[in-house]
Amino acid sequence: MNTVKKVLLFLVLGSFSAFLTIGRSTAELITSLPGQPSNVTFKQYSGYIVTDAQHGRALFYYFVKADSGNPLSHPLTVWLNGGPGCSSLGFGAFMENGPFQPGNAGLLLRNKYSWNSASNMLYVESPIGVGFSYSNTSSDYINWNDTTTAWDNLQFPLNWFKEFPQHRDSDLYLTGESYAGHYIPQLAMLLLEYNRQLNNKPIKLKGIALGNPLLDSEISIDASEFLWSHGVISDDMLAMKKTVCNDSRYFVERIHKNLSKDCLDMYGTMREEVGNDTDPGDLIMPPCLSPTTQSTFLGGPADAKVAKKIAVGDPCLGDRIYAYLNKPGVQKALHIKTTRFPAVWDFCSGPLDYQADNMAANIIPLLSGILRENIRILLFSGDQDSKIPLTQTRKIANWLAKDLELTAFGRYGPWYDGLQVGGWSQSFGGLEKSKNNTHLTYATVKGAAHEVPFTSPSQALTLFKAFLSGHPPPRTSNV
């Protein structure tokens, strides 16, 4: 909890007047993205929000208004990817729940499960050094941490609302996945603290949703039983992971770069059992076998077969996103400050040196604090992810419910995406402030990967809409 305490202390000691004087955005309307379909009716914006004028720090964002005749009738949802150090533009916007995905021949295809059908979507590249975000101060990239990430993430909406004041009174939701299990709860706590300060107009934070989140290194990443039950590791390996070196110990040793021989030997054997073609983030995802390479997308001949629709969970989509976001015409349309990025854009490769000990922080007490403030929480898990297995997130959800003495709404059971089972869920409520409301929901997503909206877009959208409505996921099929 040291990192969490530092964040809150930094906020209390800091001056909120700084938030109101830090720089302006270079918000610009995107007239059209290269390869974009012709029948797009919603508006898109992109630009930079300066979060520290003295250091020259700026976070890049991509804003997609709700696909509606009246976007202001919909909430505002911020999406953050994790890593730490992975792109919300590449993953969140173009791979998961944004309005478009790159098809073959450089064309963008409409994503009919885009979350902007239910909300205005704001994708933020955070922290600096991720995607197209940057700092003019080279020392900023050294020993970056959760505290400074949270600080910058708070500056972002406060300054973004100056550019989009019409959304200042919108209901706000914070969403993301993986290491966003650190980013989002810390940002939520800072927003709540901001709202408590005199003379500050409150921001209408309503809920947070975390997919396959890293919340505690002792619980979240223990995949032993999960891998064994899926037939990925042997009985002997399961016994070794319980007695020789468990996932938590390996994780902590690895981030501190002091791996012991017994952990190294055991995980070397485990990699042989798992195999090179198994993605730990999606046990059932096949590798991309397309002969088309990234270099072909970047300048070679177009694929003869132009895709007519999105292939759900397409393992080659990442290659196409990489190629698309590295095209000069695309970067120009997105208003990227290309002079600051001499290297090619990549999903998770950047100059940021993140403090390793932050990754082992326990974020669970923050979730308790957020729930006590009557802010809804959704924890959801792709059931094919072994990085942050569903079993572990479910343990955390049950612990939160017990700690806060929440009441279960019904029994654990299947929820539906249309006519099909979308996964399994349990919702809880009963806090004094609003006893009859849903406060905490845990849900699995059937067949989904670490990036849930990528492999299960329809289920993810159904879950998202239920979250926005304040209701548990639907328990009956929708005929």
C-alpha positions as CSV (number, residue, x, y, z in Angstrom):
1,M,0.0,0.0,0.0
2,N,3.0,2.4,0.1
3,T,2.4,3.4,-3.5
4,V,-1.3,4.1,-2.9
5,K,-0.5,6.2,0.2
6,K,2.0,8.2,-1.8
7,V,-0.6,9.0,-4.4
8,L,-3.1,10.3,-1.8
9,L,-0.4,12.2,0.1
10,F,0.8,13.8,-3.1
11,L,-2.7,14.9,-3.8
12,V,-3.4,16.4,-0.4
13,L,-0.1,18.3,-0.3
14,G,-0.5,19.5,-3.9
15,S,-2.2,22.6,-4.9
16,F,-5.4,22.2,-7.0
17,S,-4.8,25.6,-8.5
18,A,-2.1,24.0,-10.5
19,F,-4.7,21.9,-12.3
20,L,-6.4,25.0,-13.6
21,T,-3.3,26.7,-15.0
22,I,-1.5,23.8,-16.8
23,G,-1.6,24.4,-20.5
24,R,-4.2,23.9,-23.2
25,S,-5.0,21.1,-25.6
26,T,-4.4,21.0,-29.3
27,A,-7.8,19.3,-29.8
28,E,-8.6,18.9,-33.5
29,L,-11.5,17.4,-35.4
30,I,-10.6,14.3,-37.4
31,T,-12.2,15.0,-40.8
32,S,-11.7,11.4,-41.9
33,L,-9.3,8.6,-41.2
34,P,-7.6,7.0,-44.2
35,G,-9.7,4.0,-45.4
36,Q,-12.6,5.1,-43.3
37,P,-16.1,4.0,-44.4
38,S,-18.2,6.8,-46.1
39,N,-21.3,6.5,-43.9
40,V,-19.8,7.6,-40.6
41,T,-22.1,10.1,-38.8
42,F,-20.4,10.5,-35.4
43,K,-17.5,13.0,-34.8
44,Q,-13.9,12.0,-33.9
45,Y,-11.3,14.2,-32.3
46,S,-7.6,13.7,-31.3
47,G,-4.9,15.8,-29.8
48,Y,-2.7,16.4,-26.8
49,I,-3.5,17.5,-23.2
50,V,-0.6,19.1,-21.5
51,T,-0.3,17.7,-18.0
52,D,2.8,19.4,-16.8
53,A,3.8,22.6,-18.7
54,Q,7.1,23.0,-16.9
55,H,8.3,19.5,-18.0
56,G,6.5,19.6,-21.3
57,R,4.4,16.4,-20.6
58,A,1.5,15.8,-22.8
59,L,-0.9,12.8,-23.1
60,F,-2.4,11.9,-26.5
61,Y,-6.1,11.0,-26.8
62,Y,-8.6,9.8,-29.3
63,F,-12.2,10.9,-28.6
64,V,-15.1,9.3,-30.4
65,K,-18.5,10.8,-29.8
66,A,-21.5,8.6,-29.2
67,D,-23.1,7.3,-32.4
68,S,-26.4,9.1,-31.6
69,G,-28.4,12.1,-32.7
70,N,-27.6,13.6,-29.3
71,P,-24.2,12.5,-27.9
72,L,-24.7,14.7,-24.8
73,S,-27.5,12.4,-23.7
74,H,-24.9,9.6,-23.2
75,P,-22.2,9.3,-20.6
76,L,-18.5,9.8,-21.0
77,T,-16.2,6.8,-20.7
78,V,-12.4,6.9,-20.4
79,W,-10.5,3.8,-21.5
80,L,-6.9,3.1,-20.3
81,N,-4.8,0.1,-21.3
82,G,-2.2,-1.4,-19.0
83,G,1.3,-2.8,-19.4
84,P,2.5,-0.7,-17.7
85,G,3.4,1.0,-21.0
86,C,0.8,-0.3,-23.6
87,S,-1.2,1.8,-26.0
88,S,-4.9,2.6,-25.5
89,L,-5.1,3.7,-29.1
90,G,-3.7,0.4,-30.5
91,F,-5.4,-2.0,-28.1
92,G,-8.5,-0.3,-26.8
93,A,-9.5,1.8,-29.8
94,F,-8.5,-0.2,-32.8
95,M,-8.4,-3.8,-31.5
96,E,-11.1,-3.9,-28.8
97,N,-14.1,-1.5,-28.5
98,G,-13.5,1.4,-30.8
99,P,-15.5,2.1,-34.0
100,F,-13.1,0.8,-36.5
101,Q,-10.6,-2.0,-37.1
102,P,-8.1,-2.2,-40.0
103,G,-9.0,-4.7,-42.6
104,N,-6.9,-5.8,-45.6
105,A,-5.7,-3.3,-48.2
106,G,-5.6,-0.5,-45.6
107,L,-9.4,-0.2,-45.3
108,L,-11.1,0.4,-42.0
109,L,-14.0,-1.8,-41.1
110,R,-16.9,-0.7,-38.9
111,N,-17.1,-2.5,-35.5
112,K,-20.8,-3.0,-34.9
113,Y,-20.0,-3.7,-31.3
114,S,-18.2,-0.4,-30.7
115,W,-18.8,1.0,-27.2
116,N,-19.6,4.4,-28.7
117,S,-23.1,2.9,-29.4
118,A,-23.7,3.5,-25.7
119,S,-21.3,6.2,-24.6
120,N,-18.9,8.9,-25.7
121,M,-15.5,7.1,-25.7
122,L,-12.2,8.8,-24.7
123,Y,-9.1,6.7,-25.2
124,V,-6.0,8.1,-23.4
125,E,-2.4,7.1,-24.1
126,S,-1.0,7.0,-20.5
127,P,1.6,7.4,-19.1
128,I,4.1,9.4,-21.1
129,G,6.2,7.3,-23.4
130,V,3.2,5.2,-24.3
131,G,2.0,5.3,-27.9
132,F,2.1,8.9,-29.0
133,S,2.3,10.6,-25.5
134,Y,5.6,12.2,-24.6
135,S,7.6,14.5,-22.3
136,N,10.1,17.1,-23.3
137,T,12.1,16.3,-20.1
138,S,14.2,13.2,-20.7
139,S,14.5,12.5,-16.9
140,D,10.8,12.0,-16.7
141,Y,11.2,8.6,-18.4
142,I,13.5,7.3,-15.6
143,N,11.9,5.7,-12.6
144,W,8.3,6.6,-13.5
145,N,5.7,5.3,-11.1
146,D,2.1,4.9,-10.2
147,T,2.1,8.1,-8.2
148,T,3.2,10.3,-11.2
149,T,0.9,8.3,-13.5
150,A,-2.1,9.0,-11.2
151,W,-1.1,12.7,-11.0
152,D,-0.9,13.1,-14.8
153,N,-4.1,11.1,-15.2
154,L,-5.9,13.6,-13.0
155,Q,-4.6,16.6,-14.9
156,F,-5.9,15.1,-18.1
157,P,-9.6,15.2,-17.5
158,L,-9.5,18.5,-15.7
159,N,-7.8,20.1,-18.7
160,W,-9.6,18.1,-21.3
161,F,-12.9,19.4,-20.0
162,K,-11.7,22.9,-20.9
163,E,-11.6,21.8,-24.5
164,F,-14.9,20.0,-24.3
165,P,-16.9,21.9,-21.7
166,Q,-20.2,20.5,-23.0
167,H,-19.1,17.1,-21.4
168,R,-18.2,18.6,-18.0
169,D,-21.5,17.6,-16.5
170,S,-21.7,14.2,-18.1
171,D,-21.7,11.0,-16.0
172,L,-18.2,9.7,-16.0
173,Y,-17.0,6.1,-16.1
174,L,-13.4,4.8,-16.0
175,T,-12.7,1.6,-17.8
176,G,-9.7,-0.5,-18.8
177,E,-7.8,-3.7,-18.3
178,S,-4.8,-5.5,-17.0
179,Y,-2.4,-2.9,-15.3
180,A,-5.2,-0.4,-15.5
181,G,-6.2,-2.3,-12.3
182,H,-3.6,0.1,-10.8
183,Y,-4.3,3.2,-12.9
184,I,-8.0,3.4,-12.6
185,P,-8.6,2.9,-8.9
186,Q,-5.8,5.4,-8.1
187,L,-7.3,7.9,-10.5
188,A,-10.8,7.3,-9.1
189,M,-9.6,8.1,-5.6
190,L,-7.9,11.3,-6.7
191,L,-11.1,12.4,-8.5
192,L,-13.1,11.7,-5.3
193,E,-10.6,13.7,-3.3
194,Y,-10.8,16.5,-5.8
195,N,-14.6,16.5,-5.4
196,R,-14.2,17.0,-1.7
197,Q,-12.1,20.1,-2.0
198,L,-13.9,23.4,-1.4
199,N,-14.6,25.5,-4.5
200,N,-14.2,22.6,-6.9
201,K,-17.1,21.7,-9.1
202,P,-17.5,18.0,-8.6
203,I,-16.8,15.6,-11.5
204,K,-19.7,13.1,-11.8
205,L,-17.8,9.8,-11.4
206,K,-20.3,7.0,-11.4
207,G,-18.4,3.8,-11.8
208,I,-15.3,1.9,-12.8
209,A,-15.0,-1.3,-14.8
210,L,-11.8,-3.4,-14.8
211,G,-11.1,-6.3,-17.2
212,N,-8.7,-9.0,-16.1
213,P,-7.1,-6.5,-13.7
214,L,-3.8,-6.8,-11.8
215,L,-4.9,-5.8,-8.3
216,D,-2.5,-7.7,-6.0
217,S,0.6,-9.7,-6.9
218,E,-0.2,-12.3,-4.2
219,I,-3.6,-13.1,-5.6
220,S,-4.2,-11.8,-9.1
221,I,-1.5,-13.7,-11.0
222,D,-1.6,-17.2,-9.4
223,A,-2.5,-19.3,-12.4
224,S,-1.4,-22.7,-11.2
225,E,-4.8,-24.3,-10.8
226,F,-6.2,-22.5,-13.8
227,L,-3.5,-23.8,-16.2
228,W,-3.7,-27.3,-14.7
229,S,-7.5,-27.5,-15.0
230,H,-7.2,-26.4,-18.7
231,G,-4.8,-29.2,-19.4
232,V,-1.9,-26.8,-20.1
233,I,0.5,-28.1,-17.4
234,S,1.1,-31.5,-15.9
235,D,0.4,-32.8,-12.5
236,D,4.1,-32.7,-11.7
237,M,4.3,-29.0,-12.7
238,L,1.3,-28.1,-10.6
239,A,3.0,-29.7,-7.6
240,M,6.2,-27.8,-8.4
241,K,4.4,-24.5,-8.7
242,K,3.0,-25.1,-5.2
243,T,6.2,-26.2,-3.6
244,V,9.2,-24.9,-5.5
245,C,8.3,-21.5,-6.9
246,N,4.7,-20.0,-7.2
247,D,3.6,-17.4,-9.6
248,S,3.7,-14.6,-7.1
249,R,7.3,-15.3,-6.1
250,Y,8.4,-15.6,-9.8
251,F,6.6,-12.3,-10.6
252,V,8.2,-10.3,-7.8
253,E,11.7,-11.8,-8.5
254,R,11.3,-11.1,-12.2
255,I,10.3,-7.4,-11.8
256,H,13.3,-6.9,-9.4
257,K,15.6,-8.8,-11.9
258,N,16.8,-11.2,-9.3
259,L,15.4,-14.5,-10.4
260,S,16.6,-17.5,-8.3
261,K,17.8,-20.7,-10.0
262,D,14.9,-22.8,-8.8
263,C,12.4,-20.4,-10.3
264,L,14.3,-20.1,-13.5
265,D,14.6,-23.9,-13.9
266,M,11.0,-24.5,-13.1
267,Y,9.6,-21.9,-15.4
268,G,11.9,-23.1,-18.2
269,T,10.3,-26.5,-17.9
270,M,6.8,-25.0,-17.7
271,R,7.4,-23.1,-21.0
272,E,8.3,-26.3,-22.6
273,E,5.0,-27.8,-21.4
274,V,2.9,-24.8,-22.5
275,G,4.6,-24.6,-25.9
276,N,5.7,-21.7,-28.0
277,D,2.4,-21.3,-29.9
278,T,0.2,-20.8,-26.8
279,D,-0.7,-17.3,-25.9
280,P,-1.0,-17.0,-22.1
281,G,-3.5,-14.2,-22.6
282,D,-5.7,-16.5,-24.7
283,L,-5.3,-20.2,-24.4
284,I,-7.4,-20.9,-27.4
285,M,-6.2,-18.2,-29.8
286,P,-4.2,-19.7,-32.8
287,P,-1.1,-17.8,-33.9
288,C,-1.3,-15.6,-37.0
289,L,-0.3,-17.7,-40.0
290,S,-0.8,-15.1,-42.6
291,P,2.1,-14.7,-45.0
292,T,1.5,-11.0,-45.0
293,T,4.1,-9.3,-42.8
294,Q,4.2,-5.9,-41.1
295,S,6.6,-4.6,-43.8
296,T,4.1,-5.6,-46.5
297,F,1.4,-3.7,-44.9
298,L,3.7,-0.7,-44.5
299,G,4.5,-0.4,-48.2
300,G,4.1,-3.5,-50.2
301,P,1.3,-4.8,-52.4
302,A,-2.2,-5.0,-51.0
303,D,-3.7,-8.4,-50.1
304,A,-5.7,-9.7,-53.1
305,K,-8.7,-10.6,-50.9
306,V,-10.1,-7.5,-49.3
307,A,-11.9,-8.3,-46.0
308,K,-15.6,-7.5,-46.1
309,K,-16.3,-7.9,-42.4
310,I,-14.4,-8.1,-39.1
311,A,-13.2,-11.6,-38.1
312,V,-13.8,-11.8,-34.4
313,G,-10.6,-12.5,-32.5
314,D,-8.6,-12.4,-35.7
315,P,-5.0,-13.3,-34.6
316,C,-3.5,-11.2,-37.4
317,L,-5.3,-8.0,-36.5
318,G,-2.4,-6.8,-34.4
319,D,-0.2,-6.8,-37.5
320,R,-2.7,-4.7,-39.4
321,I,-3.0,-2.2,-36.6
322,Y,0.8,-1.9,-36.4
323,A,0.9,-1.2,-40.1
324,Y,-2.0,1.2,-40.1
325,L,-0.8,3.4,-37.2
326,N,2.6,3.7,-38.7
327,K,1.4,5.1,-42.0
328,P,2.3,8.8,-42.4
329,G,-1.2,9.6,-43.7
330,V,-2.8,8.1,-40.7
331,Q,-0.6,9.9,-38.2
332,K,-1.3,13.2,-40.1
333,A,-5.1,12.5,-39.8
334,L,-4.7,11.8,-36.1
335,H,-2.8,15.1,-35.6
336,I,0.3,13.2,-34.2
337,K,3.3,15.3,-33.4
338,T,5.5,13.1,-35.6
339,T,8.7,15.1,-34.9
340,R,8.7,13.8,-31.4
341,F,8.7,10.1,-32.5
342,P,11.8,9.2,-34.6
343,A,11.1,5.5,-34.2
344,V,8.0,3.5,-35.4
345,W,4.9,3.3,-33.2
346,D,4.4,0.1,-31.4
347,F,1.9,-1.4,-29.0
348,C,4.0,-1.6,-25.8
349,S,7.5,-0.6,-26.8
350,G,8.6,2.8,-25.5
351,P,11.3,4.7,-23.6
352,L,9.5,4.6,-20.2
353,D,11.4,3.0,-17.2
354,Y,8.7,2.1,-14.7
355,Q,9.5,1.5,-11.1
356,A,9.3,-2.3,-10.6
357,D,8.0,-2.3,-7.0
358,N,4.9,-0.5,-8.0
359,M,3.7,-3.6,-9.8
360,A,3.5,-5.5,-6.6
361,A,1.3,-3.0,-4.8
362,N,-2.0,-4.1,-3.3
363,I,-4.8,-2.1,-4.8
364,I,-7.7,-4.0,-3.2
365,P,-8.1,-1.6,-0.3
366,L,-8.6,1.2,-2.8
367,L,-11.5,-0.7,-4.3
368,S,-13.1,-0.9,-0.8
369,G,-12.7,2.8,-0.4
370,I,-14.3,3.5,-3.9
371,L,-17.3,1.2,-3.1
372,R,-17.8,3.0,0.2
373,E,-18.2,6.3,-1.8
374,N,-21.1,4.7,-3.7
375,I,-19.1,4.3,-6.9
376,R,-20.1,1.1,-8.8
377,I,-17.4,-1.4,-9.7
378,L,-17.5,-4.1,-12.4
379,L,-14.8,-6.7,-12.4
380,F,-14.9,-8.9,-15.5
381,S,-12.7,-11.8,-16.6
382,G,-12.1,-13.4,-20.0
383,D,-12.2,-17.1,-19.1
384,Q,-9.3,-18.1,-21.4
385,D,-6.8,-15.7,-19.8
386,S,-4.0,-17.2,-17.7
387,K,-2.2,-13.9,-17.1
388,I,-4.9,-12.8,-14.7
389,P,-7.1,-15.8,-14.3
390,L,-10.8,-15.5,-13.6
391,T,-10.4,-17.6,-10.4
392,Q,-8.3,-15.0,-8.8
393,T,-10.4,-12.0,-9.7
394,R,-13.4,-13.8,-8.4
395,K,-11.6,-14.3,-5.0
396,I,-11.0,-10.6,-4.8
397,A,-14.6,-9.8,-5.6
398,N,-15.8,-12.2,-2.9
399,W,-13.4,-10.7,-0.4
400,L,-14.7,-7.2,-1.2
401,A,-18.3,-8.3,-0.7
402,K,-17.4,-9.9,2.6
403,D,-15.3,-7.0,3.8
404,L,-18.1,-4.5,3.1
405,E,-20.9,-6.9,4.2
406,L,-22.6,-6.6,0.9
407,T,-25.7,-8.7,0.0
408,A,-25.6,-11.0,-2.9
409,F,-28.3,-10.3,-5.5
410,G,-29.5,-13.8,-6.5
411,R,-27.1,-16.7,-7.0
412,Y,-24.0,-17.1,-9.0
413,G,-25.2,-18.1,-12.5
414,P,-25.2,-17.5,-16.2
415,W,-25.8,-14.2,-17.8
416,Y,-27.0,-13.8,-21.4
417,D,-25.8,-12.0,-24.5
418,G,-29.0,-12.2,-26.6
419,L,-29.9,-15.9,-26.9
420,Q,-26.5,-17.2,-25.8
421,V,-24.8,-17.5,-22.5
422,G,-22.3,-14.7,-22.3
423,G,-20.6,-15.9,-19.1
424,W,-21.3,-16.3,-15.4
425,S,-21.8,-13.5,-12.8
426,Q,-22.6,-12.4,-9.3
427,S,-23.8,-9.0,-8.2
428,F,-23.8,-7.5,-4.7
429,G,-25.4,-4.5,-3.0
430,G,-26.5,-3.3,0.3
431,L,-24.3,-0.4,1.2
432,E,-26.0,2.1,3.6
433,K,-26.0,5.0,1.2
434,S,-28.2,3.1,-1.4
435,K,-29.1,-0.3,-0.1
436,N,-31.1,-1.4,-3.2
437,N,-28.5,-0.5,-5.8
438,T,-25.9,-2.8,-7.4
439,H,-22.5,-1.8,-6.1
440,L,-20.2,-4.6,-7.1
441,T,-20.5,-7.1,-10.0
442,Y,-18.1,-9.9,-10.9
443,A,-18.6,-11.5,-14.4
444,T,-16.8,-14.0,-16.5
445,V,-16.9,-13.7,-20.3
446,K,-17.2,-16.9,-22.2
447,G,-14.4,-17.7,-24.6
448,A,-12.7,-14.3,-24.0
449,A,-9.1,-13.5,-23.8
450,H,-7.1,-11.0,-21.7
451,E,-8.4,-8.3,-24.0
452,V,-12.1,-9.2,-23.6
453,P,-13.7,-6.9,-26.2
454,F,-11.2,-8.2,-28.8
455,T,-12.3,-11.8,-28.7
456,S,-15.9,-11.5,-27.4
457,P,-17.1,-8.1,-28.7
458,S,-20.8,-8.8,-28.5
459,Q,-20.6,-10.1,-24.9
460,A,-18.4,-7.2,-23.9
461,L,-20.9,-4.6,-25.2
462,T,-23.8,-6.3,-23.4
463,L,-21.8,-6.3,-20.2
464,F,-20.8,-2.6,-20.7
465,K,-24.4,-1.5,-21.3
466,A,-25.6,-3.3,-18.2
467,F,-22.8,-1.6,-16.2
468,L,-23.8,1.9,-17.5
469,S,-27.4,1.2,-16.6
470,G,-26.5,0.2,-13.0
471,H,-28.0,-3.2,-13.4
472,P,-26.5,-6.7,-13.2
473,P,-25.8,-8.5,-16.5
474,P,-29.1,-9.9,-18.0
475,R,-30.0,-13.2,-16.5
476,T,-32.5,-14.2,-19.2
477,S,-32.1,-14.7,-22.9
478,N,-33.3,-11.9,-25.1
479,V,-35.5,-13.4,-27.8
